[in-house]
């Protein structure tokens, strides 16, 4: 059951952006080589320099996103480790566990929403 929980949590959070970053790095390398060729020939390379800047900005955005995903994955791994260590406990309210995994609970007239610290929300 814990293995299934772990797989489901990681599926919801998503995968890292490593592949996209790698593709951008390869494209940047090609564009930079083209830029050098154009500069050596004395041709206009401004449009290519703009493309390179855009790719660098996109790569930076992906790196920030990847770092955020990594921190979320670390928190999820901590939660799963906590569950593994406590899997033989009886099913009763545990304030320590609740405070460790739940950010807040919002109560509405006909339902409520549980927000977990991992960013996942569940409506009940």
Secondary structure by P-SEA (a helix, b strand, c coil): caaaaaaaaaaaacccaaaaaaaaaaaaaaaaaaaaaaaaaccccaaaaaaaaaaaaaaaaaaaaaaaaaaaaaaaaaaaaaaaacccccccccaaaaaacccbbbbcccbbbbbccccccccc
